[in-house]
Amino acid sequence: MPQLTPSEEKAVVSAIAAAEQRTSGEIRVHLEKKCAPDQAYAEAVRWFEKLRMHQTQERNGILFLLAPESHAFAVVGDAGIHSRVGASFWDDVREAALAHFREGRLGDGLVAGIHLCGEQLHEHFPFDGKTDQNELSDEISRNA
């Protein structure tokens, strides 16, 4: 699986910013150099905590973890958003991203998943211009 190109990284960061303009929710993407595919979810949970995503006011953070070299991918949502969308939503997000990944389009896959998450965050946690603030960086984090 290829790495994200600089233009794909820009598109991903732009997708995060666009989604977050409509919600109090927070979305992050974390890239790992290597991760066993069967450990991707556990690694995503570990990075979710390490990046302090569980500390958002409404517990509505979402983390995408991608390890292209290992073909590993996971999406984790905090308790606030998970309680509203349920487990099947995360499967839908994962499948939407994987459809692009299978064709070697990592950026498009992440953008598709971010868009789906942004729609649900907007529905359940709409942006309030008076009190909402960007609690976490939109930049891609890496351990690669």
Buried (B, 14 or more C-beta within 10 A) or exposed (E): BEEBEEEBBEBBBEBBEBBBEBBBBBBBBBBBEEBEEEBBBBBBBBBBEEBEBBEBEBBBBBBBBBBBBBEBBBBBBBEBBBEBBEEEBBEBBBEBBBEBBEEEBBBBBBBBBBBBBBEBBBEBBEBEEEEBEEBBEBEBBEBE
